[in-house]
């Protein structure tokens, strides 16, 4: 576990990483911290312990109060900030989709696809308790306890969620302009790409590209590229790469630039993430 505290406020955050399970977790108290609009490549579940958190997701303003669960599907855009002056305390648990697939397969359940949460704020005491127990055991439990808690959590979330049908080729337009731009961004996220060049790849005007990309991904072009850079930085940091080297490798101007955006997306610093990965 690694911890970072705010220099001029009562804000704090603690971070865990369990690569053997495919689970990451955060326990934090924020008052002024604001999460920039972003997504995760994992399922993300937030447990509000004190205060309340406001966020936007799926085009609407949401609020999560004490005892409620925030449930974000992989690649689902959202932001976040305190809904009241004294802030909020919460726990986050991140579960890799592949992990959930494996647990479902091992259980023998007939599940045609991944679980999909329809509502981003859920009042479900059973799911809350399962996630809370998993979060607590990540730091203090034995390997057996953690594995059992993980299985219980996946069963609870599958019970609560709907089902995401398997993705078929061409579901998001196949070789559409937006798809081609996404492929280019994934291949060249570290480069200083121009919107004019992306529009040429898409075969449309820059304005049409902006609208189509936002409609398809929920993120602006710049936010999408920045998020790819941050995910790449996380991979490098987990491998032990120093923050300064990771920053330049993925396209940030310098370490301070990476640190600023890393905090706005993940609530911790690159150094804390790297340290936790080393102890994971």
HELIX and SHEET records of a PDB file:
HELIX    1   1 UNK A   97  UNK A  107  1                                  11    
HELIX    2   2 UNK A  125  UNK A  140  1                                  16    
HELIX    3   3 UNK A  143  UNK A  160  1                                  18    
HELIX    4   4 UNK A  177  UNK A  187  1                                  11    
HELIX    5   5 UNK A  195  UNK A  202  1                                   8    
HELIX    6   6 UNK A  206  UNK A  217  1                                  12    
HELIX    7   7 UNK A  221  UNK A  238  1                                  18    
HELIX    8   8 UNK A  243  UNK A  250  1                                   8    
HELIX    9   9 UNK A  255  UNK A  266  1                                  12    
HELIX   10  10 UNK A  270  UNK A  279  1                                  10    
SHEET    1   A 7 UNK A   2  UNK A   5  0                                        
SHEET    2   A 7 UNK A  12  UNK A  18 -1                                        
SHEET    3   A 7 UNK A  23  UNK A  30 -1                                        
SHEET    4   A 7 UNK A  88  UNK A  95 -1                                        
SHEET    5   A 7 UNK A  43  UNK A  51 -1                                        
SHEET    6   A 7 UNK A  69  UNK A  72 -1                                        
SHEET    7   A 7 UNK A 121  UNK A 122 -1                                        
SHEET    1   B 4 UNK A  35  UNK A  38  0                                        
SHEET    2   B 4 UNK A  78  UNK A  82 -1                                        
SHEET    3   B 4 UNK A  53  UNK A  57 -1                                        
SHEET    4   B 4 UNK A  60  UNK A  64 -1                                        
SHEET    1   C 2 UNK A 114  UNK A 116  0                                        
SHEET    2   C 2 UNK A 162  UNK A 164 -1                                        
END                                                                             
